[in-house]
């Protein structure tokens, strides 16, 4: 029986313990047991988000967190700067338009990165901008944006910085408070390794102050209700308790490893995978890749559908394909969650074999060897650090 390997940048593979937690009988949510669960999950997520602000849990996907970030903090007629660089960052524009918030677009070509100085220019040109919408990892292109640098520009204004961290928080460095992110939207089914259906928001005091002056367009997603209930370790509406119980195990595992160690591990896997691809001349879609994932071009001489089909049917590997202008041209793979070194090496071997079957000139084992070298270099560095820590 073939093993199914879900390698898309969300949803991702769920750890076995978290899956087994979903098999437990459902219990009621208006209980001390649930209050303890809610408190533990939100406190753990504060460490992962790197914030002392409120953490809210909503039933819904990451897009629910995005929509709530718009409807609770911006009034109809207000302006917002949308940093658009791909399919998912463009969603900020679409949500704003539905709620009659005027999106000012700063667009860059797919695969490119925003210039923080240009963000500052837009804010000076439009001093009535109330919020800036950014994306930590644009999963349609694989770009990791300079959120820290952009935040420095926004900090000089009264505008909120609202960030889609859905596919990267829990995998790559993101320091909400230190960097100056006011609202951070995340989905449980990405680097947090949960099941789809749980949206998470980190919210600063500055954002709450703006919310009090906002004509909120929400009932179910009125975040003031979630804030007030959350401070009593409960929710205003029926929560997806089973999803929270499952997520709690993943949050605990990430904290036991240490979130900064998780960032390092993810970066090492990303570097190894990319080194392997480059050894067999598979090009990345961007010079600014996020360590959460890799997006790469399928060689032009290869039938993209056959490439994806062989990987899935023979090796059980499920990549995500391209979207928009990248449709039929690229594949996308996550490096987060329970993906490990053996996965990286095996996936590269499968890619080599698939390309060889499709007529590409590939030296079998070369991509794997390149990845092994990167992983070994990481071992040497960690070993030297360990030795130095033992020296007087």
Short mmCIF file of the C-alpha atoms (twelve columns), coordinates in Angstrom:
data_MODEL
# 
_entry.id   MODEL 
# 
loop_
_atom_site.group_PDB 
_atom_site.id 
_atom_site.type_symbol 
_atom_site.label_atom_id 
_atom_site.label_alt_id 
_atom_site.label_comp_id 
_atom_site.label_asym_id 
_atom_site.label_seq_id 
_atom_site.Cartn_x 
_atom_site.Cartn_y 
_atom_site.Cartn_z 
_atom_site.pdbx_PDB_model_num 
ATOM 1   C CA . UNK A 1   0.000   0.000  0.000   1 
ATOM 2   C CA . UNK A 2   1.388   3.377  -1.038  1 
ATOM 3   C CA . UNK A 3   2.096   5.939  1.677   1 
ATOM 4   C CA . UNK A 4   0.421   9.295  1.012   1 
ATOM 5   C CA . UNK A 5   2.745   12.247 1.570   1 
ATOM 6   C CA . UNK A 6   0.930   15.575 1.866   1 
ATOM 7   C CA . UNK A 7   3.592   18.180 1.119   1 
ATOM 8   C CA . UNK A 8   1.515   21.188 0.132   1 
ATOM 9   C CA . UNK A 9   2.108   24.483 1.979   1 
ATOM 10  C CA . UNK A 10  -1.151  23.837 3.782   1 
ATOM 11  C CA . UNK A 11  -2.960  21.824 4.779   1 
ATOM 12  C CA . UNK A 12  -0.088  19.782 6.076   1 
ATOM 13  C CA . UNK A 13  0.445   16.385 7.684   1 
ATOM 14  C CA . UNK A 14  -0.940  16.173 11.220  1 
ATOM 15  C CA . UNK A 15  1.106   14.486 13.987  1 
ATOM 16  C CA . UNK A 16  -0.301  11.150 15.118  1 
ATOM 17  C CA . UNK A 17  -1.031  12.286 18.682  1 
ATOM 18  C CA . UNK A 18  -2.996  15.248 17.376  1 
ATOM 19  C CA . UNK A 19  -5.000  12.959 15.078  1 
ATOM 20  C CA . UNK A 20  -5.793  10.564 17.927  1 
ATOM 21  C CA . UNK A 21  -7.035  13.474 20.044  1 
ATOM 22  C CA . UNK A 22  -9.755  13.998 17.445  1 
ATOM 23  C CA . UNK A 23  -11.083 10.479 18.137  1 
ATOM 24  C CA . UNK A 24  -12.067 11.317 21.709  1 
ATOM 25  C CA . UNK A 25  -15.731 11.713 22.586  1 
ATOM 26  C CA . UNK A 26  -16.932 15.316 22.342  1 
ATOM 27  C CA . UNK A 27  -17.449 17.055 25.680  1 
ATOM 28  C CA . UNK A 28  -19.145 20.324 26.515  1 
ATOM 29  C CA . UNK A 29  -17.363 23.663 26.165  1 
ATOM 30  C CA . UNK A 30  -18.943 25.584 29.054  1 
ATOM 31  C CA . UNK A 31  -16.825 23.786 31.625  1 
ATOM 32  C CA . UNK A 32  -13.695 24.356 33.729  1 
ATOM 33  C CA . UNK A 33  -12.005 21.735 31.539  1 
ATOM 34  C CA . UNK A 34  -12.528 23.861 28.442  1 
ATOM 35  C CA . UNK A 35  -11.409 27.027 30.229  1 
ATOM 36  C CA . UNK A 36  -8.134  25.316 31.127  1 
ATOM 37  C CA . UNK A 37  -7.714  24.127 27.529  1 
ATOM 38  C CA . UNK A 38  -8.412  27.589 26.105  1 
ATOM 39  C CA . UNK A 39  -5.973  29.209 28.523  1 
ATOM 40  C CA . UNK A 40  -3.213  26.713 27.756  1 
ATOM 41  C CA . UNK A 41  -3.605  27.014 23.974  1 
ATOM 42  C CA . UNK A 42  -3.725  30.816 23.910  1 
ATOM 43  C CA . UNK A 43  -0.788  31.169 26.298  1 
ATOM 44  C CA . UNK A 44  1.263   28.796 24.173  1 
ATOM 45  C CA . UNK A 45  0.328   30.650 21.001  1 
ATOM 46  C CA . UNK A 46  1.504   33.903 22.582  1 
ATOM 47  C CA . UNK A 47  4.994   32.404 22.717  1 
ATOM 48  C CA . UNK A 48  4.782   31.230 19.099  1 
ATOM 49  C CA . UNK A 49  3.451   34.619 17.940  1 
ATOM 50  C CA . UNK A 50  5.995   36.384 20.192  1 
ATOM 51  C CA . UNK A 51  3.349   38.667 21.698  1 
ATOM 52  C CA . UNK A 52  1.943   39.697 25.041  1 
ATOM 53  C CA . UNK A 53  -1.285  40.817 23.365  1 
ATOM 54  C CA . UNK A 54  -4.568  38.992 23.030  1 
ATOM 55  C CA . UNK A 55  -4.824  35.701 21.135  1 
ATOM 56  C CA . UNK A 56  -8.277  34.900 19.754  1 
ATOM 57  C CA . UNK A 57  -9.517  31.564 18.389  1 
ATOM 58  C CA . UNK A 58  -12.283 31.512 15.768  1 
ATOM 59  C CA . UNK A 59  -14.059 28.700 13.958  1 
ATOM 60  C CA . UNK A 60  -13.012 29.114 10.327  1 
ATOM 61  C CA . UNK A 61  -10.071 28.975 7.956   1 
ATOM 62  C CA . UNK A 62  -7.279  31.519 7.750   1 
ATOM 63  C CA . UNK A 63  -9.433  33.642 5.462   1 
ATOM 64  C CA . UNK A 64  -11.893 34.062 8.343   1 
ATOM 65  C CA . UNK A 65  -9.077  35.644 10.343  1 
ATOM 66  C CA . UNK A 66  -8.271  37.899 7.383   1 
ATOM 67  C CA . UNK A 67  -11.885 39.038 6.992   1 
ATOM 68  C CA . UNK A 68  -12.229 39.711 10.716  1 
ATOM 69  C CA . UNK A 69  -9.022  41.765 10.519  1 
ATOM 70  C CA . UNK A 70  -10.713 44.028 7.983   1 
ATOM 71  C CA . UNK A 71  -14.244 44.299 9.375   1 
ATOM 72  C CA . UNK A 72  -13.227 45.057 12.976  1 
ATOM 73  C CA . UNK A 73  -10.546 47.660 12.405  1 
ATOM 74  C CA . UNK A 74  -11.579 49.664 9.339   1 
ATOM 75  C CA . UNK A 75  -14.762 51.618 8.681   1 
ATOM 76  C CA . UNK A 76  -16.454 51.993 5.275   1 
ATOM 77  C CA . UNK A 77  -14.814 54.794 3.319   1 
ATOM 78  C CA . UNK A 78  -11.428 54.542 5.034   1 
ATOM 79  C CA . UNK A 79  -8.250  53.850 3.051   1 
ATOM 80  C CA . UNK A 80  -5.906  50.896 3.427   1 
ATOM 81  C CA . UNK A 81  -2.579  50.178 1.735   1 
ATOM 82  C CA . UNK A 82  -2.566  46.660 0.291   1 
ATOM 83  C CA . UNK A 83  0.819   45.100 -0.497  1 
ATOM 84  C CA . UNK A 84  -0.132  42.834 -3.417  1 
ATOM 85  C CA . UNK A 85  2.362   40.329 -4.795  1 
ATOM 86  C CA . UNK A 86  0.376   37.183 -5.539  1 
ATOM 87  C CA . UNK A 87  -2.954  35.427 -5.265  1 
ATOM 88  C CA . UNK A 88  -3.183  35.397 -1.490  1 
ATOM 89  C CA . UNK A 89  -1.981  38.927 -0.783  1 
ATOM 90  C CA . UNK A 90  -4.485  40.135 -3.385  1 
ATOM 91  C CA . UNK A 91  -7.202  38.682 -1.138  1 
ATOM 92  C CA . UNK A 92  -6.711  41.654 1.197   1 
ATOM 93  C CA . UNK A 93  -7.788  43.919 -1.672  1 
ATOM 94  C CA . UNK A 94  -10.823 41.781 -2.415  1 
ATOM 95  C CA . UNK A 95  -12.023 41.732 1.195   1 
ATOM 96  C CA . UNK A 96  -11.544 45.491 1.559   1 
ATOM 97  C CA . UNK A 97  -13.565 46.116 -1.597  1 
ATOM 98  C CA . UNK A 98  -16.510 44.035 -0.345  1 
ATOM 99  C CA . UNK A 99  -16.721 46.143 2.822   1 
ATOM 100 C CA . UNK A 100 -16.374 49.494 1.022   1 
ATOM 101 C CA . UNK A 101 -12.855 50.158 2.289   1 
ATOM 102 C CA . UNK A 102 -10.713 51.831 -0.351  1 
ATOM 103 C CA . UNK A 103 -7.644  49.710 -1.196  1 
ATOM 104 C CA . UNK A 104 -4.541  51.647 -2.258  1 
ATOM 105 C CA . UNK A 105 -2.391  49.097 -4.114  1 
ATOM 106 C CA . UNK A 106 1.356   48.801 -3.973  1 
ATOM 107 C CA . UNK A 107 1.906   45.962 -6.416  1 
ATOM 108 C CA . UNK A 108 5.089   44.131 -7.366  1 
ATOM 109 C CA . UNK A 109 5.465   41.361 -9.982  1 
ATOM 110 C CA . UNK A 110 4.900   37.810 -8.792  1 
ATOM 111 C CA . UNK A 111 8.168   36.554 -7.309  1 
ATOM 112 C CA . UNK A 112 9.381   40.020 -6.305  1 
ATOM 113 C CA . UNK A 113 9.601   41.615 -2.878  1 
ATOM 114 C CA . UNK A 114 8.313   44.903 -1.444  1 
ATOM 115 C CA . UNK A 115 10.716  47.757 -0.716  1 
ATOM 116 C CA . UNK A 116 10.114  49.155 2.788   1 
ATOM 117 C CA . UNK A 117 11.145  52.628 1.599   1 
ATOM 118 C CA . UNK A 118 8.408   52.498 -1.043  1 
ATOM 119 C CA . UNK A 119 5.880   51.612 1.669   1 
ATOM 120 C CA . UNK A 120 6.979   54.752 3.485   1 
ATOM 121 C CA . UNK A 121 6.479   56.729 0.271   1 
ATOM 122 C CA . UNK A 122 2.880   55.509 -0.043  1 
ATOM 123 C CA . UNK A 123 2.180   56.418 3.577   1 
ATOM 124 C CA . UNK A 124 3.467   59.946 2.999   1 
ATOM 125 C CA . UNK A 125 1.492   60.255 -0.232  1 
ATOM 126 C CA . UNK A 126 -1.712  59.064 1.462   1 
ATOM 127 C CA . UNK A 127 -1.518  60.270 5.094   1 
ATOM 128 C CA . UNK A 128 -5.132  59.161 5.698   1 
ATOM 129 C CA . UNK A 129 -4.260  55.458 5.272   1 
ATOM 130 C CA . UNK A 130 -5.561  53.674 8.358   1 
ATOM 131 C CA . UNK A 131 -3.952  50.268 7.877   1 
ATOM 132 C CA . UNK A 132 -1.338  48.428 5.833   1 
ATOM 133 C CA . UNK A 133 -2.045  44.825 4.826   1 
ATOM 134 C CA . UNK A 134 0.987   42.589 4.293   1 
ATOM 135 C CA . UNK A 135 1.874   38.924 3.913   1 
ATOM 136 C CA . UNK A 136 4.666   37.078 5.702   1 
ATOM 137 C CA . UNK A 137 4.868   34.296 3.108   1 
ATOM 138 C CA . UNK A 138 3.126   34.598 -0.251  1 
ATOM 139 C CA . UNK A 139 2.398   30.942 -0.882  1 
ATOM 140 C CA . UNK A 140 1.404   31.420 -4.520  1 
ATOM 141 C CA . UNK A 141 4.969   32.533 -5.334  1 
ATOM 142 C CA . UNK A 142 7.100   31.301 -2.421  1 
ATOM 143 C CA . UNK A 143 8.280   34.811 -1.505  1 
ATOM 144 C CA . UNK A 144 9.180   35.675 2.069   1 
ATOM 145 C CA . UNK A 145 8.566   39.390 2.554   1 
ATOM 146 C CA . UNK A 146 10.592  41.773 4.726   1 
ATOM 147 C CA . UNK A 147 7.887   42.231 7.337   1 
ATOM 148 C CA . UNK A 148 10.356  43.515 9.911   1 
ATOM 149 C CA . UNK A 149 11.623  46.239 7.560   1 
ATOM 150 C CA . UNK A 150 8.124   47.224 6.450   1 
ATOM 151 C CA . UNK A 151 6.974   47.417 10.071  1 
ATOM 152 C CA . UNK A 152 9.692   49.988 10.830  1 
ATOM 153 C CA . UNK A 153 8.229   52.288 8.184   1 
ATOM 154 C CA . UNK A 154 4.680   51.906 9.478   1 
ATOM 155 C CA . UNK A 155 5.717   52.482 13.102  1 
ATOM 156 C CA . UNK A 156 6.343   56.136 12.240  1 
ATOM 157 C CA . UNK A 157 2.613   56.585 11.482  1 
ATOM 158 C CA . UNK A 158 -0.740  55.912 13.158  1 
ATOM 159 C CA . UNK A 159 -1.595  53.187 10.642  1 
ATOM 160 C CA . UNK A 160 -2.078  49.607 11.791  1 
ATOM 161 C CA . UNK A 161 0.106   46.849 10.347  1 
ATOM 162 C CA . UNK A 162 -2.058  43.806 9.627   1 
ATOM 163 C CA . UNK A 163 -0.188  40.695 8.462   1 
ATOM 164 C CA . UNK A 164 -1.274  37.418 6.896   1 
ATOM 165 C CA . UNK A 165 1.007   34.940 8.647   1 
ATOM 166 C CA . UNK A 166 -1.220  32.002 7.746   1 
ATOM 167 C CA . UNK A 167 1.351   29.806 6.024   1 
ATOM 168 C CA . UNK A 168 4.494   30.732 7.932   1 
ATOM 169 C CA . UNK A 169 3.937   31.538 11.623  1 
ATOM 170 C CA . UNK A 170 5.307   28.603 13.553  1 
ATOM 171 C CA . UNK A 171 7.895   27.865 10.862  1 
ATOM 172 C CA . UNK A 172 9.896   31.054 10.298  1 
ATOM 173 C CA . UNK A 173 10.937  34.000 12.418  1 
ATOM 174 C CA . UNK A 174 8.041   36.325 13.213  1 
ATOM 175 C CA . UNK A 175 8.182   38.548 16.282  1 
ATOM 176 C CA . UNK A 176 4.846   40.278 16.544  1 
ATOM 177 C CA . UNK A 177 5.546   42.712 19.380  1 
ATOM 178 C CA . UNK A 178 9.207   43.434 18.696  1 
ATOM 179 C CA . UNK A 179 8.639   44.062 14.990  1 
ATOM 180 C CA . UNK A 180 5.484   46.120 15.460  1 
ATOM 181 C CA . UNK A 181 2.765   43.913 13.935  1 
ATOM 182 C CA . UNK A 182 -0.647  45.002 15.202  1 
ATOM 183 C CA . UNK A 183 -2.747  42.113 13.922  1 
ATOM 184 C CA . UNK A 184 -1.390  38.701 12.926  1 
ATOM 185 C CA . UNK A 185 -3.749  36.283 11.159  1 
ATOM 186 C CA . UNK A 186 -2.940  32.550 11.166  1 
ATOM 187 C CA . UNK A 187 -4.616  29.270 10.199  1 
ATOM 188 C CA . UNK A 188 -4.123  26.130 12.286  1 
ATOM 189 C CA . UNK A 189 -3.666  23.842 9.261   1 
ATOM 190 C CA . UNK A 190 -0.270  25.169 8.200   1 
ATOM 191 C CA . UNK A 191 2.924   25.275 10.276  1 
ATOM 192 C CA . UNK A 192 0.918   24.648 13.459  1 
ATOM 193 C CA . UNK A 193 0.096   21.192 12.012  1 
ATOM 194 C CA . UNK A 194 -3.587  21.281 12.933  1 
ATOM 195 C CA . UNK A 195 -6.666  20.371 10.970  1 
ATOM 196 C CA . UNK A 196 -8.468  22.963 8.838   1 
ATOM 197 C CA . UNK A 197 -11.203 24.874 10.631  1 
ATOM 198 C CA . UNK A 198 -9.477  26.960 13.286  1 
ATOM 199 C CA . UNK A 199 -8.432  30.582 12.700  1 
ATOM 200 C CA . UNK A 200 -6.146  32.443 15.087  1 
ATOM 201 C CA . UNK A 201 -5.574  36.155 15.595  1 
ATOM 202 C CA . UNK A 202 -2.958  38.022 17.595  1 
ATOM 203 C CA . UNK A 203 -4.073  41.588 18.368  1 
ATOM 204 C CA . UNK A 204 -2.174  44.557 19.841  1 
ATOM 205 C CA . UNK A 205 -3.506  47.233 22.164  1 
ATOM 206 C CA . UNK A 206 -3.043  49.808 19.382  1 
ATOM 207 C CA . UNK A 207 -5.386  47.753 17.213  1 
ATOM 208 C CA . UNK A 208 -8.008  47.538 19.956  1 
ATOM 209 C CA . UNK A 209 -7.924  51.305 20.366  1 
ATOM 210 C CA . UNK A 210 -8.578  51.706 16.634  1 
ATOM 211 C CA . UNK A 211 -11.389 49.154 16.831  1 
ATOM 212 C CA . UNK A 212 -13.206 51.253 19.421  1 
ATOM 213 C CA . UNK A 213 -13.371 54.080 16.842  1 
ATOM 214 C CA . UNK A 214 -14.408 51.783 13.993  1 
ATOM 215 C CA . UNK A 215 -17.845 51.106 12.569  1 
ATOM 216 C CA . UNK A 216 -17.528 47.352 12.833  1 
ATOM 217 C CA . UNK A 217 -19.295 45.304 10.166  1 
ATOM 218 C CA . UNK A 218 -19.587 41.997 11.951  1 
ATOM 219 C CA . UNK A 219 -21.751 39.890 14.227  1 
ATOM 220 C CA . UNK A 220 -20.267 36.397 14.396  1 
ATOM 221 C CA . UNK A 221 -16.787 37.814 13.780  1 
ATOM 222 C CA . UNK A 222 -17.180 40.809 16.128  1 
ATOM 223 C CA . UNK A 223 -13.801 40.452 17.777  1 
ATOM 224 C CA . UNK A 224 -14.716 42.513 20.830  1 
ATOM 225 C CA . UNK A 225 -16.947 39.583 21.838  1 
ATOM 226 C CA . UNK A 226 -14.053 37.154 21.445  1 
ATOM 227 C CA . UNK A 227 -11.741 39.475 23.396  1 
ATOM 228 C CA . UNK A 228 -14.132 39.848 26.327  1 
ATOM 229 C CA . UNK A 229 -14.906 36.128 26.469  1 
ATOM 230 C CA . UNK A 230 -11.284 35.171 25.836  1 
ATOM 231 C CA . UNK A 231 -10.162 37.033 28.920  1 
ATOM 232 C CA . UNK A 232 -12.426 34.626 30.817  1 
ATOM 233 C CA . UNK A 233 -10.934 31.670 28.866  1 
ATOM 234 C CA . UNK A 234 -14.067 31.027 26.878  1 
ATOM 235 C CA . UNK A 235 -15.693 31.950 23.559  1 
ATOM 236 C CA . UNK A 236 -18.881 33.838 22.611  1 
ATOM 237 C CA . UNK A 237 -20.122 31.040 20.346  1 
ATOM 238 C CA . UNK A 238 -19.703 27.266 20.168  1 
ATOM 239 C CA . UNK A 239 -15.978 26.628 19.586  1 
ATOM 240 C CA . UNK A 240 -14.415 23.760 17.612  1 
ATOM 241 C CA . UNK A 241 -13.287 22.163 20.873  1 
ATOM 242 C CA . UNK A 242 -11.946 18.987 19.297  1 
ATOM 243 C CA . UNK A 243 -9.758  21.029 16.949  1 
ATOM 244 C CA . UNK A 244 -8.453  23.006 19.919  1 
ATOM 245 C CA . UNK A 245 -7.621  19.815 21.833  1 
ATOM 246 C CA . UNK A 246 -5.688  18.575 18.831  1 
ATOM 247 C CA . UNK A 247 -3.904  21.896 18.332  1 
ATOM 248 C CA . UNK A 248 -2.935  22.039 22.005  1 
ATOM 249 C CA . UNK A 249 -0.690  18.993 21.539  1 
ATOM 250 C CA . UNK A 250 1.067   20.603 18.564  1 
ATOM 251 C CA . UNK A 251 1.564   23.897 20.376  1 
ATOM 252 C CA . UNK A 252 3.059   22.030 23.316  1 
ATOM 253 C CA . UNK A 253 5.419   20.111 21.005  1 
ATOM 254 C CA . UNK A 254 6.620   23.313 19.323  1 
ATOM 255 C CA . UNK A 255 7.270   24.977 22.660  1 
ATOM 256 C CA . UNK A 256 9.148   21.964 23.993  1 
ATOM 257 C CA . UNK A 257 11.434  22.103 20.967  1 
ATOM 258 C CA . UNK A 258 11.707  25.886 21.364  1 
ATOM 259 C CA . UNK A 259 10.238  28.150 18.732  1 
ATOM 260 C CA . UNK A 260 13.626  29.574 17.730  1 
ATOM 261 C CA . UNK A 261 14.931  26.031 17.288  1 
ATOM 262 C CA . UNK A 262 11.937  25.315 15.068  1 
ATOM 263 C CA . UNK A 263 12.863  28.328 12.910  1 
ATOM 264 C CA . UNK A 264 16.434  27.020 12.573  1 
ATOM 265 C CA . UNK A 265 15.278  23.497 11.715  1 
ATOM 266 C CA . UNK A 266 12.908  24.781 9.052   1 
ATOM 267 C CA . UNK A 267 15.633  26.972 7.548   1 
ATOM 268 C CA . UNK A 268 18.020  23.997 7.351   1 
ATOM 269 C CA . UNK A 269 15.445  21.838 5.573   1 
ATOM 270 C CA . UNK A 270 14.693  24.675 3.144   1 
ATOM 271 C CA . UNK A 271 18.368  25.226 2.371   1 
ATOM 272 C CA . UNK A 272 18.946  21.525 1.766   1 
ATOM 273 C CA . UNK A 273 15.928  21.142 -0.518  1 
ATOM 274 C CA . UNK A 274 16.840  24.169 -2.598  1 
ATOM 275 C CA . UNK A 275 20.447  23.070 -2.906  1 
ATOM 276 C CA . UNK A 276 19.213  19.769 -4.283  1 
ATOM 277 C CA . UNK A 277 16.915  21.426 -6.819  1 
ATOM 278 C CA . UNK A 278 19.604  23.808 -7.990  1 
ATOM 279 C CA . UNK A 279 22.060  20.913 -8.482  1 
ATOM 280 C CA . UNK A 280 19.683  19.454 -11.095 1 
ATOM 281 C CA . UNK A 281 18.964  22.894 -12.616 1 
ATOM 282 C CA . UNK A 282 15.417  23.258 -11.308 1 
ATOM 283 C CA . UNK A 283 14.877  27.006 -10.946 1 
ATOM 284 C CA . UNK A 284 13.173  28.716 -8.018  1 
ATOM 285 C CA . UNK A 285 10.399  31.195 -8.694  1 
ATOM 286 C CA . UNK A 286 12.034  33.911 -6.605  1 
ATOM 287 C CA . UNK A 287 15.377  35.083 -5.270  1 
ATOM 288 C CA . UNK A 288 13.572  35.872 -1.974  1 
ATOM 289 C CA . UNK A 289 12.201  32.499 -0.849  1 
ATOM 290 C CA . UNK A 290 10.459  32.004 2.467   1 
ATOM 291 C CA . UNK A 291 11.935  29.174 4.504   1 
ATOM 292 C CA . UNK A 292 8.378   27.937 5.076   1 
ATOM 293 C CA . UNK A 293 8.149   26.591 1.534   1 
ATOM 294 C CA . UNK A 294 9.742   26.278 -1.890  1 
ATOM 295 C CA . UNK A 295 8.131   27.168 -5.201  1 
ATOM 296 C CA . UNK A 296 10.036  26.046 -8.297  1 
ATOM 297 C CA . UNK A 297 9.546   25.891 -12.043 1 
ATOM 298 C CA . UNK A 298 8.867   22.551 -13.655 1 
ATOM 299 C CA . UNK A 299 11.396  22.301 -16.529 1 
ATOM 300 C CA . UNK A 300 9.871   23.642 -19.757 1 
ATOM 301 C CA . UNK A 301 10.648  20.490 -21.698 1 
ATOM 302 C CA . UNK A 302 8.568   18.457 -19.243 1 
ATOM 303 C CA . UNK A 303 4.800   17.963 -19.343 1 
ATOM 304 C CA . UNK A 304 3.766   19.534 -16.042 1 
ATOM 305 C CA . UNK A 305 0.684   17.361 -15.594 1 
ATOM 306 C CA . UNK A 306 2.684   14.167 -16.126 1 
ATOM 307 C CA . UNK A 307 5.357   15.395 -13.697 1 
ATOM 308 C CA . UNK A 308 2.794   15.946 -10.941 1 
ATOM 309 C CA . UNK A 309 0.915   12.739 -11.768 1 
ATOM 310 C CA . UNK A 310 4.014   10.505 -11.616 1 
ATOM 311 C CA . UNK A 311 5.051   11.997 -8.288  1 
ATOM 312 C CA . UNK A 312 1.614   11.376 -6.842  1 
ATOM 313 C CA . UNK A 313 0.776   8.008  -8.398  1 
ATOM 314 C CA . UNK A 314 4.172   6.321  -8.071  1 
ATOM 315 C CA . UNK A 315 5.664   8.003  -4.995  1 
ATOM 316 C CA . UNK A 316 2.567   9.221  -3.141  1 
ATOM 317 C CA . UNK A 317 3.912   12.780 -3.179  1 
ATOM 318 C CA . UNK A 318 1.286   15.501 -3.233  1 
ATOM 319 C CA . UNK A 319 2.689   18.909 -4.180  1 
ATOM 320 C CA . UNK A 320 0.602   22.012 -4.794  1 
ATOM 321 C CA . UNK A 321 0.583   23.304 -8.349  1 
ATOM 322 C CA . UNK A 322 0.747   26.875 -9.588  1 
ATOM 323 C CA . UNK A 323 -2.030  29.442 -9.501  1 
ATOM 324 C CA . UNK A 324 -2.788  32.467 -11.642 1 
ATOM 325 C CA . UNK A 325 0.103   33.255 -13.981 1 
ATOM 326 C CA . UNK A 326 2.034   30.280 -12.536 1 
ATOM 327 C CA . UNK A 327 -0.691  27.726 -13.297 1 
ATOM 328 C CA . UNK A 328 0.803   24.666 -15.005 1 
ATOM 329 C CA . UNK A 329 4.342   26.007 -14.573 1 
ATOM 330 C CA . UNK A 330 5.441   25.418 -10.987 1 
ATOM 331 C CA . UNK A 331 5.178   23.102 -8.016  1 
ATOM 332 C CA . UNK A 332 5.035   24.195 -4.389  1 
ATOM 333 C CA . UNK A 333 6.188   22.308 -1.302  1 
ATOM 334 C CA . UNK A 334 6.192   23.059 2.434   1 
ATOM 335 C CA . UNK A 335 9.142   22.570 4.775   1 
ATOM 336 C CA . UNK A 336 7.174   22.878 8.001   1 
ATOM 337 C CA . UNK A 337 5.376   20.543 10.356  1 
ATOM 338 C CA . UNK A 338 6.521   16.941 10.640  1 
ATOM 339 C CA . UNK A 339 8.569   17.024 7.426   1 
ATOM 340 C CA . UNK A 340 12.108  15.923 8.307   1 
ATOM 341 C CA . UNK A 341 15.528  15.284 6.758   1 
ATOM 342 C CA . UNK A 342 14.610  11.831 5.460   1 
ATOM 343 C CA . UNK A 343 11.574  13.328 3.755   1 
ATOM 344 C CA . UNK A 344 13.732  15.962 2.051   1 
ATOM 345 C CA . UNK A 345 16.210  13.389 0.765   1 
ATOM 346 C CA . UNK A 346 13.526  10.972 -0.393  1 
ATOM 347 C CA . UNK A 347 11.508  13.685 -2.132  1 
ATOM 348 C CA . UNK A 348 14.564  14.896 -4.020  1 
ATOM 349 C CA . UNK A 349 15.290  11.322 -5.125  1 
ATOM 350 C CA . UNK A 350 11.702  11.009 -6.365  1 
ATOM 351 C CA . UNK A 351 12.011  14.286 -8.293  1 
ATOM 352 C CA . UNK A 352 15.250  13.082 -9.887  1 
ATOM 353 C CA . UNK A 353 13.681  9.807  -10.975 1 
ATOM 354 C CA . UNK A 354 10.556  11.521 -12.287 1 
ATOM 355 C CA . UNK A 355 12.543  13.994 -14.375 1 
ATOM 356 C CA . UNK A 356 14.696  11.127 -15.679 1 
ATOM 357 C CA . UNK A 357 11.557  9.215  -16.717 1 
ATOM 358 C CA . UNK A 358 10.345  12.313 -18.561 1 
ATOM 359 C CA . UNK A 359 13.541  12.620 -20.595 1 
ATOM 360 C CA . UNK A 360 15.547  15.189 -18.629 1 
ATOM 361 C CA . UNK A 361 19.310  14.835 -18.332 1 
ATOM 362 C CA . UNK A 362 19.623  14.194 -14.627 1 
ATOM 363 C CA . UNK A 363 22.426  12.458 -12.764 1 
ATOM 364 C CA . UNK A 364 20.621  10.302 -10.253 1 
ATOM 365 C CA . UNK A 365 21.764  11.006 -6.706  1 
ATOM 366 C CA . UNK A 366 23.208  14.439 -7.439  1 
ATOM 367 C CA . UNK A 367 20.344  16.406 -5.873  1 
ATOM 368 C CA . UNK A 368 20.360  14.121 -2.849  1 
ATOM 369 C CA . UNK A 369 24.116  14.546 -2.446  1 
ATOM 370 C CA . UNK A 370 23.817  18.336 -2.575  1 
ATOM 371 C CA . UNK A 371 21.123  18.272 0.107   1 
ATOM 372 C CA . UNK A 372 23.179  15.894 2.259   1 
ATOM 373 C CA . UNK A 373 26.103  18.310 2.148   1 
ATOM 374 C CA . UNK A 374 23.918  21.143 3.438   1 
ATOM 375 C CA . UNK A 375 22.479  18.998 6.200   1 
ATOM 376 C CA . UNK A 376 25.943  17.809 7.237   1 
ATOM 377 C CA . UNK A 377 27.208  21.399 7.349   1 
ATOM 378 C CA . UNK A 378 24.388  22.165 9.755   1 
ATOM 379 C CA . UNK A 379 25.423  19.227 11.936  1 
ATOM 380 C CA . UNK A 380 29.024  20.485 12.025  1 
ATOM 381 C CA . UNK A 381 27.915  23.990 13.004  1 
ATOM 382 C CA . UNK A 382 25.663  22.672 15.761  1 
ATOM 383 C CA . UNK A 383 28.421  20.360 16.960  1 
ATOM 384 C CA . UNK A 384 30.898  23.239 17.171  1 
ATOM 385 C CA . UNK A 385 28.369  25.319 19.095  1 
ATOM 386 C CA . UNK A 386 27.823  22.432 21.514  1 
ATOM 387 C CA . UNK A 387 31.594  22.048 22.033  1 
ATOM 388 C CA . UNK A 388 32.013  25.777 22.601  1 
ATOM 389 C CA . UNK A 389 29.214  25.793 25.148  1 
ATOM 390 C CA . UNK A 390 31.082  23.118 27.133  1 
ATOM 391 C CA . UNK A 391 34.372  25.012 27.112  1 
ATOM 392 C CA . UNK A 392 35.263  27.055 30.223  1 
# 
